[in-house]
Amino acid sequence: MKKNRNKKKTKITVQDYIKAVKKANRDIQMESSIGWSSVTKVHKSKKIYDRKRIKKDHSEE
């Protein structure tokens, strides 16, 4: 019998685990929902000045 001396032992780091879990969650979310929904988009605060929203509000009145 031959022994495998070149066999490398790989360790899973915390970052690798987090990355794998995030990818799995994203895949599950894509399967369960219709279309694409962004994950990294930040919710805009209404207190922040936004010229487009101001124009939209004035045009409705």
N, C-alpha and C positions, 0 to 999 in steps of 0.2 A: 504494500500500500504506500502511495505517495502522500506526503503531507503538503497542504497548501501553505507555503510560507509567504506567498505574495498577497495573501488575502488581507485587504485593508479593512480596518474597523472604522466605521464612520459614526460620528455622534451627531445627534439631532440637537441643534441649539434652540434656544427659546425663540429667536427671531425666525428660524425656519418653521417652527411649530405655528407661530402666529400667522406667518405668511400662508401656510397650508390651510389653516382654519378659515382665514379670510377668503381664500380662493374657493374653498368648498361652499362657504355660505353664499358667495356671489353666484356660483353655479346653481345652487338650490333656488335662489331668488329668481334667477333668469328662467328656470324651468317652470316655476309656479306662477309667474306674472306674464302678462301680455306686453310685448314691446320692451323698450329699454328705459330704465330709470337710473338717473345719475346718483352716485353715492357720495361723491366728493363736493357736490354743490352746496354752498353755504346759504342758509336762509337769510334773506335781506331784511334788515331792520327798517321799520317804517320811519324811524327817526332820522335816518341818513338822507341827506339831500339827494334827490334824483330828478333831473330835469325832465326825463321821459314820463315819469309818473305824474308830475305836475301838469305837463301839457295834456296828458290823457284825462286828468280830473277836470280841467277847465273846459275841454271840448265836450264833455258829457253834460255840463250845466247848460 
